[in-house]
Amino acid sequence: MQNILVPFDDSKPARRAIQYLIDRAELFSEQKLHILNVQDEVKVFGDYLTQTMIENMHERALTHGSVFTASAAEMLKGSGILYETHESIGDVGAEIAKAVKAHQCHLVVMGTRGMSKLGNLLMGSVATRVIHEVDVPVLLVK
């Protein structure tokens, strides 16, 4: 069985990526999807928070991420596609690259917002970072 990583933030592009996989379910019957939501790391300046407070913030962030992955799971219900959901905290590109290795994924399928070349140049995009950080094919769904 091969594994596919699907970064998911419940945006329209991310939902289109899930729908793309559902529409082609017969192609993915022997594969497992790993649905991943990545929450940003808590940014703290100074020594104003205790370690317990930071851990609570991380726990809440992961719980918030599980709301998104539950949305993907709801879309996949009845499709016949096997899947697992995962949540993590950190830099999106780096966390996706870690998940590809951890789950031995052979493909990443993700939605893209289709920014202009200028917007991509100025801001970069998660898709561009993922393409450069993973060593497996990346299928972008527009």
C-alpha positions in Angstrom: 0.0 0.0 0.0 1.3 3.4 -0.9 0.7 6.6 1.1 -0.4 10.0 -0.1 0.0 13.2 2.0 -2.8 15.8 1.7 -2.1 19.0 3.5 -5.5 20.4 4.5 -6.6 23.8 5.9 -10.3 23.6 4.9 -9.8 26.3 2.3 -11.5 26.1 -1.1 -8.3 24.9 -2.8 -7.7 22.3 -0.1 -11.3 21.1 -0.5 -10.8 20.9 -4.3 -7.7 18.7 -3.7 -9.8 16.3 -1.6 -12.6 16.4 -4.2 -10.1 15.6 -6.9 -9.1 12.4 -5.0 -12.7 11.5 -4.4 -13.6 11.9 -8.0 -10.8 9.5 -8.9 -11.4 7.1 -5.9 -10.9 4.0 -8.1 -7.3 5.1 -8.7 -6.6 5.4 -5.0 -8.3 2.2 -3.7 -4.9 0.6 -2.9 -3.5 3.7 -1.2 -3.9 5.5 2.1 -4.3 9.3 2.5 -2.7 11.1 5.3 -4.6 14.3 5.9 -2.4 16.8 7.6 -3.3 20.2 9.2 -0.4 22.3 10.4 -1.0 25.1 12.9 1.5 28.0 13.2 3.9 27.9 16.1 3.0 30.1 19.0 5.1 33.3 18.8 6.0 34.6 22.3 8.2 37.6 22.9 9.8 37.8 26.3 9.3 35.6 29.4 5.7 36.3 30.0 4.3 32.8 29.6 5.0 29.7 31.6 5.8 26.4 30.0 2.4 25.1 31.1 0.7 28.0 29.3 2.7 27.4 26.1 1.8 23.6 26.3 -1.9 24.6 26.7 -1.7 26.8 23.7 -0.2 24.0 21.7 -2.9 21.6 22.8 -5.6 24.1 21.8 -3.9 24.6 18.4 -3.9 20.9 17.8 -7.5 20.7 18.8 -8.3 23.5 16.4 -6.4 21.6 13.7 -8.5 18.5 14.3 -11.6 20.5 13.3 -10.1 21.0 9.9 -9.0 17.4 9.5 -12.5 16.3 10.6 -13.9 18.3 7.7 -11.7 16.4 5.3 -12.7 13.1 6.9 -16.4 14.1 6.4 -15.8 14.7 2.7 -14.1 11.3 2.4 -16.8 9.4 4.1 -18.3 6.8 1.8 -15.6 7.3 -0.9 -13.9 4.0 -0.1 -10.6 5.8 0.3 -8.6 4.8 3.4 -7.3 7.8 5.4 -5.8 8.9 8.7 -5.8 12.4 10.0 -2.9 14.2 11.6 -2.3 17.6 13.2 1.0 19.3 13.9 2.5 22.7 14.9 5.3 24.5 13.1 6.4 25.8 9.8 4.0 24.4 7.1 6.6 23.5 4.6 8.9 21.9 7.1 6.0 20.0 8.8 4.8 18.7 5.4 8.3 17.5 4.6 8.5 15.7 8.0 5.1 14.1 7.5 6.2 12.8 4.0 9.1 11.0 5.6 7.3 9.9 8.8 4.4 8.3 6.8 6.6 7.1 3.9 4.4 9.0 1.4 5.1 8.6 -2.3 3.1 11.7 -3.4 1.8 15.0 -2.0 -1.6 16.2 -3.3 -2.5 19.8 -2.4 -4.6 22.7 -3.4 -3.1 25.9 -4.6 -4.5 29.4 -4.6 -2.9 30.2 -8.0 -1.2 33.4 -7.0 0.3 35.6 -9.7 4.0 35.3 -10.4 4.5 38.6 -8.7 2.6 37.5 -5.6 4.5 34.3 -5.5 7.8 36.2 -5.8 7.0 38.6 -3.1 5.3 36.3 -0.6 6.3 32.8 -1.7 3.8 30.1 -1.5 3.4 26.9 0.5 3.2 24.9 -2.7 6.6 26.3 -3.8 8.2 25.6 -0.5 6.8 22.0 -0.5 8.1 21.3 -4.0 11.5 22.3 -2.8 11.4 20.5 0.5 10.1 17.1 -0.4 11.7 14.5 -2.5 8.5 13.0 -3.8 6.2 14.3 -6.6 3.7 17.0 -5.7 0.4 17.2 -7.5 -1.1 20.7 -7.3 -4.9 21.0 -7.7 -6.0 24.4 -8.9 
